[in-house]
Amino acid sequence: MKVLPLDKVAVVTGAGTGIGKASAIALSKAGFKVALIGRRSGPIEDVAGAIGPDAIAISADVTQEIEVVRIFDTVVAEFGRVDVLFNNAGINIAPTPIDQLELEDWQQVVDINLTGSFLCAREAFRVMKSQTPMGGRIINNGSISAHVPRLNAAPYTATKHAITGLTRSISLEGRKFDIACGQIDIGNAASDMTAVMTSGSLQADGSNLVEPIIDVAHVANAVLYMANLPLEANVQFMTVMATKMPFIGRG
């Protein structure tokens, strides 16, 4: 794969662990300068240290508008522009039947998975629209759950379906500004969120089964492919998943 000039800049949210960490490292190795975003300073600083001088760590809460504005002001001040946003930050909660779901838990998932993605996309769009040369790419982390639900996972499923709508809206609005937007839907990549699957995961029939998991490197390579495309080309939706996981038919 062709190495990009060092003036290409990527912002990765949820960059301290798992998919975000692997993707940030892959982007850096391909020539991107990388801004690593996370709520906890320790993990993102460790990743930035491993990458070197072409990475910065910005501790921020993506649910807070003022902090997201600060993220992009800092990136532009440090690197001059934003070429790629990987909207990766997200959470899930323990499986909970909808009639037992607390509003606080619902709101937490919505705030991080959906509102956080919107705020980051909005600020990235503003920068990409006004910079010279104009344009850039926004990659949203959807999920297999953007297509079909898991049992007792209404908040996560609802937010990931909503991410698909956000992706399509940004993709349409971005055309005249050379802003491409695509979505990567990931199934069972090894991360903190999928660690429970090694001991059993709740299935549609109520049983618990151990599910196959794939290395995050496969996801990072897919994100890099999307990020490396020229702006006249776009991957609108891509699914990267464990081949034998319950998805087609959901078991």
C-alpha positions in Angstrom: 0.0 0.0 0.0 1.3 3.4 -0.9 2.6 5.5 2.0 0.9 8.8 2.3 2.6 12.2 2.8 3.1 13.2 6.4 0.7 16.1 6.1 -2.3 13.6 6.2 -4.0 13.8 9.6 -6.3 11.3 11.2 -8.4 11.7 14.4 -9.3 8.4 16.1 -11.8 8.3 19.0 -11.7 5.5 21.5 -8.0 5.2 20.6 -6.6 3.8 23.8 -7.5 0.1 23.4 -8.9 -2.5 21.0 -10.1 -1.4 17.5 -9.2 2.3 18.0 -5.6 1.5 19.2 -5.0 -0.9 16.3 -6.4 1.4 13.7 -4.4 4.4 15.0 -1.2 2.4 14.8 -2.0 1.2 11.3 -2.8 4.7 10.1 0.5 6.0 11.6 2.5 3.2 9.9 0.9 4.3 6.6 2.1 7.9 7.0 -0.8 9.6 8.8 -0.2 11.9 11.7 -2.7 10.7 14.3 -4.6 12.4 17.1 -5.6 9.8 19.7 -8.8 10.6 21.6 -10.0 8.9 24.8 -11.6 9.6 28.2 -8.7 8.1 30.1 -5.3 9.8 29.5 -3.1 6.8 30.4 -4.0 4.4 27.5 -3.9 7.1 24.8 -0.7 8.5 26.1 0.8 5.0 26.0 -0.3 4.6 22.3 1.0 8.0 21.4 4.3 7.1 23.0 4.5 3.9 21.0 3.8 5.8 17.8 6.2 8.6 18.3 6.3 12.4 17.5 3.6 12.1 14.8 0.9 11.3 17.4 -0.8 13.4 20.0 -3.0 12.2 22.9 -6.1 14.3 23.8 -8.1 13.3 26.8 -11.7 14.3 26.3 -15.3 13.2 26.8 -17.0 13.0 23.3 -20.4 13.5 24.9 -19.5 17.0 25.9 -19.8 19.6 23.1 -17.1 22.0 24.5 -14.6 19.1 24.8 -15.2 18.0 21.2 -14.7 21.5 19.9 -11.5 21.6 21.9 -10.4 18.3 20.3 -10.6 19.7 16.8 -9.2 23.1 17.7 -6.2 21.3 19.2 -5.7 19.0 16.2 -5.8 21.9 13.8 -3.4 23.9 15.9 -1.0 21.0 16.1 -1.2 19.5 12.6 -3.0 22.1 10.5 -5.9 20.0 9.2 -8.0 16.9 9.5 -8.2 14.4 6.6 -9.8 11.4 8.4 -12.0 11.0 11.4 -12.5 7.4 12.6 -15.6 7.7 14.9 -14.9 4.7 17.0 -15.7 5.5 20.6 -18.6 3.5 21.9 -19.9 1.5 24.9 -22.4 -1.3 25.6 -24.1 -2.4 28.8 -24.9 -5.8 30.2 -27.8 -7.5 28.4 -31.0 -6.1 29.9 -34.7 -6.8 28.9 -36.3 -3.6 27.7 -38.9 -3.6 30.5 -36.1 -3.6 33.0 -33.9 -1.0 31.3 -33.2 2.1 33.3 -33.4 5.5 31.5 -29.9 6.3 32.9 -28.4 3.3 31.2 -30.2 4.0 27.9 -29.1 7.6 28.0 -25.5 6.7 28.6 -25.3 4.5 25.6 -27.1 7.1 23.4 -24.8 9.9 24.6 -21.6 8.1 23.8 -22.5 6.0 20.8 -24.7 8.4 19.0 -24.4 12.0 20.3 -20.6 11.6 20.6 -20.4 10.4 17.0 -22.5 13.3 15.9 -20.5 15.9 17.7 -17.2 14.6 16.4 -18.6 14.3 12.9 -19.9 17.8 13.0 -16.6 19.3 14.1 -14.7 17.2 11.6 -17.1 18.3 8.8 -16.6 22.0 9.8 -12.8 21.7 9.6 -12.9 19.6 6.3 -15.2 22.1 4.7 -13.1 25.1 5.4 -9.5 23.8 5.0 -7.3 24.0 2.0 -7.4 21.7 0.1 -11.0 21.2 1.0 -12.4 17.8 2.0 -11.8 14.7 4.0 -13.2 11.4 5.1 -15.4 10.4 8.1 -15.5 6.7 9.0 -18.2 5.7 11.4 -17.9 2.5 13.5 -21.3 0.8 13.1 -21.7 -2.8 14.1 -23.3 -6.0 13.1 -26.0 -4.6 15.4 -26.6 -1.8 12.8 -28.3 -4.6 10.9 -29.8 -7.1 13.4 -30.0 -7.0 17.2 -28.7 -9.2 19.9 -31.1 -10.3 22.6 -31.7 -7.7 25.4 -29.6 -5.0 23.7 -32.1 -2.3 22.8 -29.8 0.7 23.5 -26.8 -0.5 21.6 -28.9 -1.7 18.7 -30.9 1.5 18.5 -27.7 3.6 18.5 -26.0 1.5 15.8 -29.1 1.7 13.6 -29.0 5.4 14.1 -25.3 5.6 13.1 -26.3 4.2 9.7 -28.7 7.1 9.3 -25.9 9.5 10.4 -23.5 8.0 7.9 -25.9 8.3 5.0 -26.8 11.9 5.9 -23.1 13.0 6.1 -22.3 11.2 2.9 -25.1 13.1 1.1 -24.3 16.5 2.6 -20.6 16.1 2.1 -20.7 15.6 -1.6 -20.3 19.3 -2.6 -17.4 19.7 -0.1 -15.4 16.6 -1.1 -16.2 15.0 2.3 -16.7 11.3 2.0 -18.4 9.3 4.7 -18.5 5.5 5.1 -19.3 3.0 7.8 -17.5 -0.1 9.0 -19.7 -2.7 10.6 -17.7 -5.0 12.8 -18.5 -8.4 14.3 -16.6 -10.0 17.1 -13.3 -8.3 16.9 -11.2 -8.9 20.0 -11.6 -6.0 22.4 -12.7 -5.3 26.0 -16.3 -5.3 24.8 -16.1 -8.8 23.3 -14.0 -10.4 26.0 -17.1 -11.9 27.6 -17.7 -13.9 24.4 -14.8 -16.2 25.3 -16.8 -17.6 28.2 -20.2 -17.5 26.5 -22.6 -14.9 24.9 -26.4 -14.7 25.1 -28.0 -16.1 22.0 -31.4 -15.4 20.4 -32.8 -18.6 21.8 -31.7 -17.7 25.3 -28.7 -20.1 25.4 -25.1 -19.1 26.0 -22.5 -20.0 23.5 -18.8 -19.2 23.0 -18.5 -17.2 19.8 -15.5 -17.0 17.5 -13.5 -13.8 17.6 -11.1 -12.2 15.1 -7.9 -10.2 15.6 -8.4 -6.4 15.6 -5.6 -6.2 13.0 -8.2 -7.3 10.4 -10.4 -4.4 11.3 -7.5 -1.9 11.4 -6.5 -3.0 7.9 -10.0 -2.4 6.7 -10.1 1.0 8.3 -6.8 1.8 6.6 -8.1 0.8 3.2 -11.1 3.1 3.6 -8.9 6.0 4.9 -6.4 5.6 2.0 -8.9 5.9 -0.8 -8.8 9.1 -2.9 -11.8 11.3 -2.1 -13.5 10.5 -5.5 -13.9 6.9 -4.2 -15.8 5.7 -1.1 -16.6 2.5 0.8 -20.1 3.4 1.8 -20.6 0.3 4.0 -18.2 -2.5 4.9 -18.7 -5.5 7.1 -15.7 -7.2 8.8 -16.7 -10.2 11.0 -15.7 -13.5 12.4 -16.8 -15.9 9.6 -18.6 -18.3 11.9 -20.2 -15.9 14.3 -24.0 -15.8 14.6 -25.0 -13.0 12.1 -26.5 -14.5 9.0 -29.8 -15.6 10.5 -28.4 -14.6 14.0 -28.3 -18.3 15.0 
